[in-house]
Each structure stands twice: as structure tokens, then as C-alpha cells.
């Protein structure tokens, strides 16, 4: 199934909300940010979403705060679309300036709650050569569906055990606000890379207390 067909699965209201990404403020480091809070009213870190990582550790989604994040949803046994997405994100990671690459985390959240237990995700990390800046998460079905709704991702298990799903890569700034979205595969990742650079710059200027 091509990317355009997959995108038809996204509820229009969710897609429109997701695509209203917050613009990065390009102010100089010398300018203050008086009156801003650590987490904004638009932050995805407001909900108490709990996961396990591929080491078996309990992780709250809000624990990702403090650094720019690229988040995407996938399932480990996907034969084509998910590996292609991971490959694109790895290529982008390698092309980021070192100062941006070192602070950016790439988060893969599985929507195969039944199969993609921590050990499966650990094997996926090894087989795809994902470094320590990658975070692989497993959660229960309710939690995963909550996150999918926030990201505008739709998925449905097929009788074969595979999933029919949309493919979206989303950049969150250090506060958890959506600042860039790239739906589908094969398109430019420039907007994601630019958003990461701007967020890394802002984080360096205004580190979390």
C-alpha cells in the first residue's frame, strides 16, 4: 500500500490538529523567555503515558522532556514500510550537525502491544544498528492508542497479524510541543532537520533548570 492510500486512514480532525505544528521561535540566545513554563498547554507530555523500553525499564512519555525528539510509531515485524521509515530517520540522524545529533532522541513506539515486548524491541535495536540515542517503547493497547491519537497515527490489525497503518514522523521540542511533521515515506526530511536544529539551539540557550 502506498503512502497516499495509508494517509486516507487518518481521521481528518486528527490530521489537521497534528499538522498545526508550533513554529519555532528564532529569537537570539540573548533574549529572555520571561513568562514561559516548562511544559506548554499544547505539550504532548501532559498525559501520564507509561511504557516499557527495550531494556524492560518503566518509562513515562514525559521523561523525554528536555531534548528535541523525533517520534514515530511502528511494529517490529513490519516487512517494508517501517524498516523504510527507520532507514530514512537513520540517514537524517547521520546528516545532522554533531551538536544537534548528540542531543536528539529518536523514539519508536510499537503499536503491536501483544508481540513487541522488550526482548523483541531489543532484538530490533540490534538488527537495525540503532545507537543509544534511539528509544524503543512498548505499551498496553490503551496507552498506545492514546499516543497514536495525539500523533494522528491510525493503525488496524489485519487477520494475518500484520498491521495496516499510516506513517508519520513528528518532531517535538524540549517541552513536548509538535514543531514539525512529515507524513508518508520518500518525501524531504528537511523540515524535520531544520526543526531539530532550531530546537537544539533553543535548548542550549535555555537549558532546563
Backbone torsions as a table, in degrees:
resi	resn	phi	psi	omega
1	UNK	NA	131.8	-178.2
2	UNK	-81.0	170.3	-174.3
3	UNK	-63.2	-36.1	-178.3
4	UNK	-66.0	-38.5	178.0
5	UNK	-66.1	-40.4	179.6
6	UNK	-62.3	-39.2	-176.5
7	UNK	-65.1	-22.9	178.8
8	UNK	-66.8	-15.3	179.4
9	UNK	-77.4	-17.9	-176.0
10	UNK	-75.7	127.4	172.6
11	UNK	-56.0	133.4	-174.9
12	UNK	-57.3	-40.4	-177.7
13	UNK	-64.4	-39.5	179.7
14	UNK	-67.4	-42.3	-179.6
15	UNK	-63.5	-41.3	-179.1
16	UNK	-65.6	-36.6	177.9
17	UNK	-66.7	-44.8	-177.5
18	UNK	-63.4	-38.7	-175.8
19	UNK	-75.9	-8.6	175.6
20	UNK	-84.2	62.4	-175.7
21	UNK	-71.6	141.5	179.1
22	UNK	-68.3	130.3	176.7
23	UNK	-73.7	140.2	179.1
24	UNK	-76.2	132.6	177.2
25	UNK	-75.7	119.7	-174.3
26	UNK	-93.6	29.5	179.9
27	UNK	-65.8	157.2	175.5
28	UNK	-68.4	155.2	174.7
29	UNK	-58.7	-24.6	-174.9
30	UNK	-76.2	-14.9	-178.3
31	UNK	-89.4	144.2	-176.7
32	UNK	-83.6	164.7	176.6
33	UNK	-122.8	49.9	-178.0
34	UNK	-62.2	138.9	176.3
35	UNK	89.6	-5.0	179.8
36	UNK	-86.4	152.4	179.0
37	UNK	-109.5	164.3	-178.0
38	UNK	-64.3	-36.0	178.9
39	UNK	-128.5	126.7	-176.7
40	UNK	-84.9	172.6	179.0
41	UNK	-68.9	-15.8	179.5
42	UNK	-98.3	3.2	-173.6
43	UNK	-69.5	138.6	174.7
44	UNK	-75.6	-6.6	-178.6
45	UNK	-87.5	4.5	-178.1
46	UNK	-74.0	-34.2	-179.4
47	UNK	-78.9	141.1	179.4
48	UNK	-81.4	78.4	-178.8
49	UNK	-94.0	125.5	-175.6
50	UNK	-114.4	133.4	-178.7
51	UNK	-132.8	175.5	166.0
52	UNK	-117.8	141.0	175.6
53	UNK	-90.8	-177.7	-175.0
54	UNK	-74.0	-4.2	172.9
55	UNK	-96.5	-2.2	-178.9
56	UNK	87.6	6.6	179.5
57	UNK	-82.1	144.0	174.2
58	UNK	-74.8	133.8	-176.4
59	UNK	-136.7	128.9	170.4
60	UNK	-90.1	145.6	-179.2
61	UNK	-60.1	-34.8	-178.9
62	UNK	-67.7	-15.9	177.9
63	UNK	-67.3	-12.6	177.8
64	UNK	-77.4	-10.5	-178.2
65	UNK	-60.0	150.8	175.9
66	UNK	111.0	-18.3	179.3
67	UNK	-140.8	156.2	175.5
68	UNK	-66.9	145.7	-174.9
69	UNK	-133.3	138.1	166.4
70	UNK	-105.8	121.4	-177.7
71	UNK	-121.5	137.5	176.6
72	UNK	-144.4	156.6	178.3
73	UNK	-109.9	148.1	-172.6
74	UNK	-159.7	179.9	164.9
75	UNK	-140.7	144.5	-166.9
76	UNK	-65.4	-30.3	-177.9
77	UNK	-90.4	6.6	177.6
78	UNK	-59.2	128.8	-174.5
79	UNK	-85.4	-16.4	-171.6
80	UNK	-143.8	-61.7	-171.7
81	UNK	-63.9	-47.9	-177.2
82	UNK	-64.9	-46.1	175.8
83	UNK	-59.9	-34.5	178.1
84	UNK	-66.0	-42.3	178.7
85	UNK	-63.5	-46.4	179.3
86	UNK	-60.5	-40.0	177.8
87	UNK	-62.4	-40.6	177.5
88	UNK	-63.8	-43.6	-178.6
89	UNK	-68.3	-35.9	176.1
90	UNK	-63.4	-41.4	178.6
91	UNK	-63.5	-41.4	177.3
92	UNK	-63.4	-43.6	179.1
93	UNK	-55.8	-44.8	-178.0
94	UNK	-65.7	-27.0	-177.7
95	UNK	-90.7	-9.1	179.0
96	UNK	-66.8	147.1	173.1
97	UNK	-57.2	144.4	-177.4
98	UNK	-51.4	-38.6	-178.2
99	UNK	-66.6	-29.5	177.7
100	UNK	-84.1	-43.7	-178.5
101	UNK	-58.7	-37.3	-174.8
102	UNK	-68.8	-24.1	-177.2
103	UNK	-106.8	-2.8	-177.6
104	UNK	-92.2	132.4	175.6
105	UNK	-108.1	140.1	177.6
106	UNK	-109.5	119.5	-172.2
107	UNK	-114.9	122.5	175.3
108	UNK	-110.7	122.2	179.8
109	UNK	-113.7	122.7	-178.4
110	UNK	-80.9	138.7	171.3
111	UNK	-101.3	10.5	171.9
112	UNK	-97.9	77.5	-174.4
113	UNK	-63.0	-29.5	-177.0
114	UNK	-75.3	-43.2	-171.9
115	UNK	-95.2	-40.1	-170.1
116	UNK	-83.7	65.2	175.2
117	UNK	-73.3	168.2	-176.6
118	UNK	-50.5	-40.6	-179.0
119	UNK	-64.2	-37.2	177.7
120	UNK	-66.3	-41.8	178.9
121	UNK	-66.5	-36.0	177.6
122	UNK	-63.9	-40.1	177.2
123	UNK	-66.2	-36.8	178.1
124	UNK	-64.1	-43.6	177.9
125	UNK	-56.5	-47.0	-177.2
126	UNK	-65.6	-43.8	-176.1
127	UNK	-70.4	-26.1	-179.7
128	UNK	-102.5	5.4	174.7
129	UNK	54.5	52.6	-179.7
130	UNK	-92.2	127.1	-175.2
131	UNK	-81.3	-174.0	-173.1
132	UNK	-70.1	-10.3	176.4
133	UNK	-81.7	-3.4	176.8
134	UNK	-97.5	137.1	178.4
135	UNK	-120.0	122.4	180.0
136	UNK	-111.2	125.4	-171.5
137	UNK	-123.2	143.4	175.0
138	UNK	-123.5	139.3	177.6
139	UNK	-144.8	171.4	176.3
140	UNK	-72.9	165.9	-172.6
141	UNK	-59.1	-41.5	-178.6
142	UNK	-63.4	-45.3	-179.2
143	UNK	-64.1	-43.8	-179.2
144	UNK	-62.9	-39.9	179.6
145	UNK	-68.5	-33.6	175.9
146	UNK	-61.9	-47.4	-179.8
147	UNK	-65.5	-41.2	179.2
148	UNK	-58.9	-40.3	178.4
149	UNK	-63.2	-40.7	179.0
150	UNK	-64.2	-35.5	-176.9
151	UNK	-90.4	-6.9	-178.5
152	UNK	75.8	25.5	-179.5
153	UNK	-97.7	132.2	175.7
154	UNK	-113.0	141.5	177.8
155	UNK	-151.0	154.3	-179.5
156	UNK	-151.0	126.9	177.8
157	UNK	-70.4	135.9	177.6
158	UNK	-96.1	161.4	178.7
159	UNK	-54.6	-27.7	-179.9
160	UNK	-72.7	-13.2	-174.6
161	UNK	97.2	-14.1	174.9
162	UNK	-76.9	172.8	-179.8
163	UNK	-121.0	137.8	167.2
164	UNK	-92.9	124.6	-171.8
165	UNK	-153.7	159.4	172.6
166	UNK	-88.1	162.5	-176.7
167	UNK	-126.5	115.0	-178.0
168	UNK	-139.0	133.3	171.7
169	UNK	-109.3	130.4	-174.1
170	UNK	-126.7	135.7	175.1
171	UNK	-102.2	129.2	173.8
172	UNK	-111.0	140.5	174.3
173	UNK	-79.7	-175.8	-174.7
174	UNK	-61.9	-23.0	-179.8
175	UNK	-92.5	-2.7	179.5
176	UNK	89.9	12.4	175.9
177	UNK	-82.9	141.2	175.1
178	UNK	-72.5	121.1	-179.5
179	UNK	-118.9	-9.0	175.5
180	UNK	-162.9	146.8	-179.8
181	UNK	-138.0	136.8	172.4
182	UNK	-128.9	104.6	177.8
183	UNK	-82.1	150.1	174.7
184	UNK	77.9	-167.4	-179.4
185	UNK	-123.5	157.5	170.9
186	UNK	84.4	-8.9	178.1
187	UNK	-84.7	174.9	-179.8
188	UNK	-66.4	141.9	174.9
189	UNK	-102.0	11.0	-175.2
190	UNK	-61.0	-40.7	-178.5
191	UNK	-65.5	-33.8	177.2
192	UNK	-68.4	-44.7	-179.1
193	UNK	-63.7	-41.5	179.3
194	UNK	-64.3	-40.8	179.5
195	UNK	-65.2	-39.6	177.7
196	UNK	-63.3	-42.8	179.8
197	UNK	-62.7	-44.1	-179.8
198	UNK	-65.7	-40.1	-180.0
199	UNK	-68.6	-39.8	178.0
200	UNK	-63.1	-39.3	178.4
201	UNK	-63.1	-45.2	-179.1
202	UNK	-65.6	-38.8	179.4
203	UNK	-65.3	-39.7	179.0
204	UNK	-66.6	-35.8	-179.8
205	UNK	-72.9	-35.4	-174.9
206	UNK	-130.3	68.6	-178.3
207	UNK	-62.5	152.2	179.5
208	UNK	-64.6	141.3	-179.5
209	UNK	-79.0	NA	NA
